[in-house]
C-alpha cells in the first residue's frame, strides 16, 4: 500500500505553523534536505524588521522552486497547474514584501530653552523622499507661543536647508511672512529603517519674509531630543467592491496549494 505524508497548516496568533502528520513512516515525496526549510518558515510579528520578512519569503520561495521543478519533471497536468499557481503566488507575496514601508517619526524629549516643548510626528518615505501626515505641535514658553504644524516648508530656501527639516504653521506657502516655523536637524539622514535618530539641533521662530529665508522675532532653540521611527500603518481604506489579498495571505494560500499538490501527487501514485 502506498504510504502518504500529510502536511496540515494552521494559523494561530499571527503565525504560520507547519505540522507533518506521518502515516506509516512515509515522507510524502519530500527529501530530508527539504524539510529544514519547513522548520524555518514561521511568520514574524507584523512590526518586525523588514530584513526578517525578506528572509522568510526567500525561504518560502526557495521551497516552492524545489517542488515546482519536481512536479514539472515527474507530475501530470494537475501537478503542473498546482505547482505553477503556488510559485506564482509566492512570487507575488515576495514582491509585495520587498517594497519597504515608510516610517512614522515621532519627536521624543524635545524641550526648548524657554521651557516650551515640541511633540508630534510625521511620515517620511525615503524611497520617494516625501513627507506626509505632519502632526507636530509646540507649547508656549517664555519666548515663543504654541503652534501647530501640518506642512513641510517647500520654498527653495527650505529645500536647500537640508539636512534641516523645516515645518510651517500654514498651508499657504506663497507668503510665509510672520508665519511660525519649526526647524529640526537630525544627526543622521532619515531612512526606511526603523530606529532612533538623535537630534543635533532645533529651533522655532517666525519667518522674516515671504520665502522664509530670514528669521523674525520669537526665536527659541533646543539642543537635545530624538526622532523615533516605526513602520507606518495607514488607516483602513474605505471598502471596495473588489477584495484583495495582502502578502501574508498570498504566502499562506501558496503554501496550501503546495501541500495540496504534494498530496495529490502521492495519492495519484
C-alpha positions as CSV (number, residue, x, y, z in Angstrom):
1,X,0.0,0.0,0.0
2,X,1.3,3.4,-0.9
3,X,2.1,5.4,2.3
4,X,1.1,9.1,2.5
5,X,2.5,12.0,4.5
6,X,0.1,14.9,5.0
7,X,1.0,18.5,5.8
8,X,-1.5,20.5,7.7
9,X,-1.3,24.2,8.0
10,X,-2.7,26.1,11.0
11,X,-2.9,29.9,11.5
12,X,-2.7,30.9,15.2
13,X,-1.8,34.2,16.8
14,X,-0.4,35.6,13.6
15,X,2.0,32.7,13.0
16,X,2.0,30.0,10.3
17,X,2.6,26.6,11.8
18,X,3.5,23.7,9.7
19,X,2.8,20.2,11.1
20,X,3.7,17.0,9.4
21,X,1.4,14.1,10.2
22,X,3.4,11.0,9.4
23,X,1.4,7.9,8.3
24,X,3.4,4.6,8.3
25,X,6.8,6.3,8.2
26,X,6.4,8.0,4.8
27,X,8.0,11.3,3.9
28,X,5.4,12.1,1.2
29,X,7.9,12.6,-1.6
30,X,10.0,15.2,0.3
31,X,13.7,14.6,0.7
32,X,15.5,15.1,4.0
33,X,17.3,18.1,2.7
34,X,14.0,19.9,2.0
35,X,12.4,19.6,5.5
36,X,14.7,22.1,7.2
37,X,13.1,24.8,5.0
38,X,9.7,24.0,6.6
39,X,11.2,24.2,10.1
40,X,12.3,27.7,9.4
41,X,9.1,29.0,7.9
42,X,7.4,30.9,10.7
43,X,5.7,34.2,10.2
44,X,7.2,37.0,12.2
45,X,5.1,39.6,14.0
46,X,3.8,42.3,11.8
47,X,6.1,45.0,13.1
48,X,9.4,43.0,12.9
49,X,12.2,44.5,10.8
50,X,11.8,44.3,7.0
51,X,15.0,42.2,6.7
52,X,13.5,39.3,8.6
53,X,10.4,39.3,6.4
54,X,12.7,39.1,3.3
55,X,14.4,36.1,4.7
56,X,11.1,34.3,5.4
57,X,9.9,35.0,1.9
58,X,13.2,33.9,0.5
59,X,12.9,30.5,2.2
60,X,9.3,30.2,1.1
61,X,10.1,30.9,-2.5
62,X,13.1,28.6,-2.4
63,X,10.9,25.7,-1.2
64,X,8.3,26.3,-3.9
65,X,11.0,26.3,-6.6
66,X,12.2,22.9,-5.4
67,X,8.7,21.5,-5.5
68,X,7.9,23.3,-8.8
69,X,10.8,21.5,-10.6
70,X,9.9,18.2,-9.1
71,X,6.2,18.4,-10.2
72,X,7.1,19.6,-13.7
73,X,9.5,16.8,-14.3
74,X,7.6,14.0,-12.7
75,X,3.9,15.0,-12.4
76,X,0.9,15.1,-14.6
77,X,-1.1,18.1,-15.8
78,X,-2.8,18.7,-12.4
79,X,0.5,18.7,-10.6
80,X,1.9,21.2,-13.1
81,X,-1.1,23.5,-12.7
82,X,-0.9,23.4,-8.9
83,X,2.8,23.9,-8.8
84,X,2.6,26.9,-11.2
85,X,-0.1,28.5,-9.1
86,X,1.9,28.0,-5.8
87,X,5.0,29.5,-7.4
88,X,3.1,32.5,-8.8
89,X,1.5,33.3,-5.5
90,X,4.8,33.1,-3.7
91,X,6.4,35.4,-6.2
92,X,3.6,37.9,-5.7
93,X,3.9,37.7,-1.9
94,X,7.7,38.2,-2.1
95,X,7.4,41.2,-4.4
96,X,4.9,42.9,-2.1
97,X,7.1,42.3,0.9
98,X,10.1,43.7,-0.9
99,X,8.5,47.1,-1.1
100,X,9.9,48.9,2.0
101,X,7.2,50.7,4.0
102,X,7.6,54.4,5.0
103,X,8.2,55.2,8.7
104,X,6.4,57.4,11.2
105,X,8.9,59.6,13.0
106,X,7.9,60.8,16.5
107,X,9.6,63.6,18.5
108,X,10.8,62.5,21.9
109,X,12.2,64.5,24.8
110,X,12.3,67.9,23.0
111,X,12.4,70.9,25.2
112,X,13.1,74.5,24.2
113,X,15.5,76.7,26.1
114,X,12.4,78.9,27.1
115,X,10.6,75.9,28.7
116,X,8.3,75.1,25.9
117,X,8.2,71.6,24.3
118,X,7.8,70.1,20.8
119,X,5.8,66.9,20.2
120,X,4.1,65.0,17.5
121,X,5.1,63.1,14.4
122,X,5.3,62.9,10.6
123,X,5.6,60.2,8.0
124,X,8.6,60.0,5.7
125,X,9.2,57.7,2.7
126,X,12.9,57.6,1.9
127,X,12.3,55.8,-1.4
128,X,10.2,58.7,-2.8
129,X,11.7,61.4,-0.5
130,X,8.2,62.5,0.5
131,X,6.7,63.7,3.8
132,X,3.0,63.3,4.8
133,X,0.7,63.2,7.9
134,X,2.6,66.0,9.5
135,X,1.1,66.4,13.1
136,X,3.6,68.5,15.0
137,X,2.9,70.9,17.9
138,X,4.8,73.2,20.2
139,X,3.7,74.6,23.6
140,X,4.2,78.1,24.8
141,X,7.3,79.2,26.7
142,X,8.8,82.4,27.9
143,X,9.7,83.5,24.3
144,X,7.7,81.5,21.8
145,X,4.0,80.7,21.7
146,X,2.0,77.5,21.0
147,X,1.7,76.4,17.3
148,X,0.6,73.5,15.2
149,X,2.5,72.4,12.1
150,X,0.8,70.5,9.3
151,X,3.0,71.2,6.3
152,X,6.7,70.8,5.4
153,X,8.2,74.0,4.0
154,X,8.8,73.7,0.3
155,X,10.3,77.1,-0.6
156,X,13.7,77.0,-2.3
157,X,15.3,78.2,0.9
158,X,13.8,75.5,3.0
159,X,14.6,72.8,0.5
160,X,18.3,73.9,0.3
161,X,18.5,73.9,4.2
162,X,18.8,70.1,4.3
163,X,19.6,68.2,6.4
164,X,17.4,70.5,8.5
165,X,13.7,69.7,8.3
166,X,11.5,72.8,8.3
167,X,7.8,72.7,9.0
168,X,5.5,75.7,8.9
169,X,2.2,76.6,10.6
170,X,0.4,77.5,7.4
171,X,-0.8,75.5,4.4
172,X,-0.4,78.6,2.2
173,X,3.3,79.0,1.4
174,X,3.0,81.8,-1.2
175,X,3.8,84.3,1.6
176,X,5.3,83.0,4.9
177,X,6.0,86.4,6.4
178,X,5.4,86.2,10.2
179,X,4.4,82.5,10.0
180,X,5.9,80.4,12.8
181,X,8.2,77.5,11.7
182,X,9.8,74.6,13.4
183,X,13.3,73.6,12.4
184,X,14.5,70.1,13.2
185,X,18.0,68.9,12.4
186,X,18.6,65.1,12.8
187,X,22.2,63.9,13.5
188,X,21.8,61.4,10.6
189,X,19.7,61.2,7.4
190,X,16.3,59.6,7.9
191,X,15.7,56.3,6.1
192,X,13.1,53.5,5.9
193,X,14.9,51.5,8.6
194,X,13.2,51.6,12.0
195,X,15.2,53.1,14.8
196,X,16.1,56.2,16.9
197,X,17.9,59.2,15.5
198,X,19.4,61.8,17.9
199,X,18.6,65.5,17.2
200,X,21.7,67.7,16.7
201,X,19.8,71.0,16.9
202,X,16.4,72.5,16.5
203,X,14.6,75.8,16.9
204,X,11.3,77.6,16.4
205,X,10.7,81.2,15.3
206,X,8.8,83.2,12.7
207,X,9.7,83.8,9.1
208,X,11.1,87.2,8.3
209,X,9.9,87.3,4.7
210,X,7.7,85.6,2.1
211,X,10.3,82.9,1.3
212,X,11.2,82.3,5.0
213,X,14.9,83.0,4.1
214,X,15.3,85.2,7.2
215,X,14.1,85.0,10.8
216,X,11.6,87.1,12.5
217,X,11.1,87.6,16.3
218,X,10.4,84.8,18.9
219,X,13.4,82.6,18.3
220,X,13.9,79.7,20.8
221,X,16.1,76.6,20.4
222,X,16.7,73.1,21.7
223,X,19.9,71.1,21.8
224,X,18.7,67.5,22.5
225,X,15.9,65.1,21.8
226,X,15.2,62.2,19.5
227,X,13.2,61.1,16.5
228,X,11.9,57.5,16.9
229,X,10.9,55.8,13.6
230,X,8.5,52.9,13.4
231,X,6.7,51.4,10.4
232,X,3.7,53.5,9.4
233,X,0.4,51.7,9.5
234,X,-2.1,53.6,7.3
235,X,-5.7,54.0,8.4
236,X,-8.1,51.4,6.9
237,X,-9.2,52.4,3.5
238,X,-12.9,52.6,2.5
239,X,-14.3,49.2,1.5
240,X,-14.1,48.5,-2.2
241,X,-16.1,46.1,-4.3
242,X,-13.0,44.1,-5.3
243,X,-11.4,42.1,-2.5
244,X,-7.6,41.8,-2.4
245,X,-5.1,39.6,-0.6
246,X,-2.1,41.1,1.3
247,X,1.3,39.4,1.1
248,X,0.8,37.2,4.2
249,X,-2.5,35.8,2.8
250,X,-0.8,35.2,-0.6
251,X,2.0,33.3,1.2
252,X,-0.5,31.2,3.2
253,X,-2.5,30.4,0.1
254,X,0.6,29.4,-1.9
255,X,1.6,27.0,0.9
256,X,-1.9,25.4,0.9
257,X,-1.6,24.9,-2.9
258,X,1.9,23.4,-2.4
259,X,0.6,21.0,0.2
260,X,-2.4,20.1,-1.9
261,X,-0.2,19.4,-4.9
262,X,2.1,17.2,-2.8
263,X,-0.9,15.1,-1.5
264,X,-2.3,14.8,-5.0
265,X,0.9,13.5,-6.3
266,X,1.3,10.9,-3.6
267,X,-2.3,9.8,-3.9
268,X,-2.1,9.5,-7.7
269,X,1.0,7.3,-7.4
